[in-house]
Every structure is written in structure tokens, then in C-alpha cells.
Amino acid sequence: MARLRRIPGFLAWNRLFFKREYPSLVRELFGLSFSHPLGLAPVLDRQASLLDACSSLGYAFSGINPGKTPLHEIVDRLSHRKSSILAGIELRAEGDSEELAKRQLLHTYTLLYDFADYFVVDINRQSGLTSLDDISDWEDILNELLELRLCYEKYLPIILRLPPEQSDDQTYQVLDFCRMNGIDGVIVTGIQKVKSVSDYTGHRIPIVGSGTVASPSDAVAFIQAGASLLEIAQGIPGHSRTTARRILQALDNPTPQQ
């Protein structure tokens, strides 16, 4: 994909054959307008190098995990987007100590704030420090992010990626924190977990469903379970270039069988 996108006319050709408009699927969430609910998890474009290519294939948003990529390169790629695709920066607690991880997370947040569309805070213990096991361990970091946001004229949403291995009680504690402190939404892995979160919150917190989509009917099931958006971590095998179109057609015209 990285080499193909450099071919003159490649992105325009993709837009012609793969990108469609779906007025019934437009979503207004977190103060942002999503042309439809389908996007990509950060595992598929870690360095913001494929944003326009992903847009040309029909995706509305994409997560970005900067990792060890120099942040000035991420800034350059975000500022030179030619498409309307929304970009969410994944913030992870990575470092040799909790204090170092916190400083790095805040540094990424402040440097990329003017170039991102939203931020995702990954509170999964596998994302970095295993000492951060509970929402109480994250409260200081999250509160500092929320306070820093007040310093900017532009409001950018902050979304939490919930650990898939959390118990229901732990998940409910996180959801209570979100409702009381101004977190804009949550990313939830798995259809059953999405339904549980949706039921607990009474649909009052926007949910981004995440996980493997083996067929368009899986995508429909995520939305019917209560997800407002869906990020694909793994697409439909063997149909990567038509995945978005097939899913969006199913979402636009769901049938009882789906």
C-alpha cells in the first residue's frame, strides 16, 4: 500500500471505485462529524503514513499509535492530509517508570494537540506499565489531560480504550469515572462487551466497537449491540480493498438475517 499510493492517480482511482457516500450513516459524535461509522484501529496505520490511502478506500477515521516515530514526522503527515479522514492519536503509558511514562504521554498530547482530531487513552495494562492496573491509577493522568484541554481554544475529544480483560465491576468503575469527569467516549472490544457497556450507561456514552470483523454481519452486530462507531482491527480475509464498501453496504441496508 505504501508504494502503491505513490503511483500518480492511485488515490483518485481508489476513491472512484471504493469510496461512496452514505447519508443515512452520518454520525455526529464528540463534536465531530463522521461521514459514516467505519474506521481503522491504530494497528493498521501506526505512523499516519496511510491516512489518505485509507480514506480513498472508504474509511472515515483511523487511529494512530506514534510509538517511537519522531513526533515531528507525525505532525508533518497530519498537517499535509489531503482527505477529510479523521485522525485519532493513541496515548499509551510507555516508559521505564510511571513518572517517565506520564511525562511522555503528556508531551505527545501537547505536541500533537493542534494536529489531531481526537485522542484515545489506552488504559490497557498491556499498553505499558503493569503498575497501572485500575482506573484509580489513571485518575491523575486523565485529570491532567482534562485540565490541559481547557488551555486550548479548540476542543478535542478524549476517549478511553477499555481493557478487554477487565471484569464487569472494573469496567463499570471506569464508566462511572467517564460520566463524572467529562470523558467523551469509550472504545470497547467485542460485541458482548459493547452490549454490556451500552446497557450499563443507558446509551449515554458513545461507544466505539473494536475487534475482528470476519463478515459484514459482524459489523452490523456491533452497531446493533450499541456501538456508534466501529474500528476494524482485522478486516475481512481476502477482501481488504473492498472491506469498507461491503461493510457500509450492509450497515446501510441491514436485513433481519444480519
JOCORGI-V424660 format. One record per helix or strand. SS is the DSSP state (a for helix, b for strand). FROM is the first residue (numbers start at 1). LEN is the number of residues. If there is no record, write none. Layout:
((SS & FROM & LEN) (SS & FROM & LEN))
//
This chain:
((a & 4 & 3) (a & 10 & 9) (a & 23 & 3) (b & 27 & 3) (b & 32 & 3) (b & 38 & 3) (a & 42 & 3) (a & 51 & 6) (b & 61 & 4) (a & 71 & 9) (b & 86 & 7) (a & 98 & 15) (b & 118 & 5) (a & 125 & 3) (a & 135 & 15) (b & 157 & 5) (a & 168 & 14) (b & 185 & 5) (a & 191 & 11) (b & 206 & 7) (a & 216 & 10) (b & 229 & 6) (a & 243 & 10))
//
